[in-house]
Amino acid sequence: MVDVITIIAVIVSVASSTASLAYWLGRRFTEIESRFGHVDSRLGQIEDRFNKIENRINVIEGKINGVEERVNRIEERIGKVEERIINIENRIEKIENGLSGIEDRVSKIEDRINRIEDRINKIEDRISNIENRISGVENRINSLEIRIERLENAFKQFSEVLITALESKGIFTSTEALTLRSMVKTLLPVPRTKYYTWEVYERLRQLLDKDPNEYTMADIEQLNDIADLIEKEGFETKRRDLIEYAWKLRYYAMVAKVVFVYPKLRQQK
């Protein structure tokens, strides 16, 4: 556009100022017109190119507008995300503060647990010492039980020897033995439910009702076994009468063995 205007201005200036050169200009004008037509054609091409460029620019501007809208929407979303991040950060800060308090409480609890564990360790040490002392006492009790059992056996043997001696001299006769049996039958206790059961009770009655002259060593052993059950029942139920009756029953079994069983064994020999 600028070249065309310049050319026209030059032509007008030349035409007005050089009238004397009209002939020459006529020939030149034809050439100029030809060149002007060429220039005009080029200008048309340029305008077409500019129009295409403008169309492309419009398209690009439309795209830019679309991009700007998308950018605006993204910025809005970013703003919302930032707000959410700020809220999350605030919540995290509150949680961290809360965790600090919890950590302090946990530390205090751990300290208390450590103190409790120390006390438990001391208690366990004391319990171990007590258990050791109890073990020592149990060993001593076991030794005492063994000694007591030996004394009981010695007493039983002594009593049996004494009764045997008295029986051989006629001092302790079947009359005294039957009197002792009557006393044992009279004092027969009511059975319990664990060791001294009704079944044991009935068997004891059968043995006490049996003719002593028909006693065997098996019967004597059963009387002693029943006495053990009655004594065990007495210890567990803390019934002194059962314990005392068990000894009476053992004493009767000893007397019955010496007075009624031994003579038959001597005769068999």
Secondary structure, 3 states (H helix, E strand, C coil): CHHHHHHHHHHHHHHHHCHHHHHHHHHHHHHHHHHHHHHHHHHHHHHHHHHHHHHHHHHHHHHHHHHHHHHHHHHHHHHHHHHHHHHHHHHHHHHHHHHHHHHHHHHHHHHHHHHHHHHHHHHHHHHHHHHHHHHHHHHHHHHHHHHHHHHHHHHHHHHHHHHHHHHHCCCCCHHHHHHHHHHHHHCCCCCCCCCCCHHHHHHHHHHHHCCHHHCCHHHHHHHHHHHHHHHHHHHHHCCHHHHHHHHHHHHHHHHHHHHHHHHHHHHHC
